[in-house]
């Protein structure tokens, strides 16, 4: 029986070697979940916190269509009432 991560594992194993990235290039990390409740928001916040603690500049964008409550998980006040 295949679990939902089977296709992701197949893509990772088929991927080529990592390319050298210019140190001045702006890296982007995307975290996505296949459905609600799988922990993508928790992973996103923890990753952002670790990068910020290292002195990196971090911008987190919550693209969730219905339950965009990332600001609540981060303990922040919502500044904008409308979204994308």
C-alpha positions in Angstrom: 0.0 0.0 0.0 1.3 3.4 -1.0 1.0 6.4 1.4 0.4 9.9 0.3 4.1 10.8 0.4 5.0 8.0 -2.1 5.1 10.5 -5.1 7.2 13.0 -3.2 9.7 10.3 -2.3 9.8 9.3 -6.0 10.5 12.9 -7.1 13.2 13.3 -4.5 15.0 10.1 -5.5 14.8 11.0 -9.2 16.1 14.6 -8.7 19.5 15.5 -10.0 22.3 16.9 -7.9 21.8 20.3 -6.3 23.0 23.3 -8.3 25.4 25.8 -6.9 23.4 28.9 -5.8 24.9 32.4 -5.9 25.5 33.7 -2.4 23.8 37.0 -3.3 20.7 35.2 -4.7 17.4 35.5 -2.8 16.5 32.0 -1.7 12.9 30.9 -1.4 11.5 28.1 0.7 8.0 26.9 0.2 6.2 24.7 2.7 2.9 23.2 1.6 0.5 20.7 3.1 -1.8 18.4 1.1 -4.7 19.1 3.4 -5.5 21.0 6.6 -4.0 19.7 9.8 -0.9 18.1 8.5 1.5 20.5 10.2 2.6 22.8 7.4 1.9 26.0 9.5 3.9 24.6 12.4 6.9 23.7 10.2 6.7 27.1 8.5 6.7 29.0 11.8 9.6 26.9 13.3 11.7 27.2 10.1 11.1 31.0 10.0 12.0 31.3 13.7 15.3 29.4 13.2 16.2 31.4 10.1 15.4 34.7 11.9 17.5 33.6 14.9 20.4 33.1 12.6 20.1 36.7 11.4 18.4 35.9 8.1 15.6 38.1 6.7 12.3 36.2 6.7 9.0 36.9 5.1 6.2 34.4 5.7 3.1 34.5 3.4 0.1 32.5 4.4 -1.6 31.5 1.2 -4.3 29.4 2.8 -7.6 30.0 1.2 -9.9 29.5 4.2 -8.1 29.0 7.5 -5.3 31.5 7.2 -4.6 31.7 10.9 -0.8 31.7 10.8 -0.7 35.1 12.6 -2.5 33.6 15.5 -0.1 30.6 15.8 2.7 33.1 15.8 1.1 35.2 18.5 0.8 38.3 16.3 -2.0 40.8 15.7 -3.6 40.7 12.3 -2.9 44.0 10.5 -4.7 43.3 7.3 -8.3 42.0 7.2 -8.4 41.2 3.5 -6.1 38.7 1.8 -5.3 37.5 -1.7 
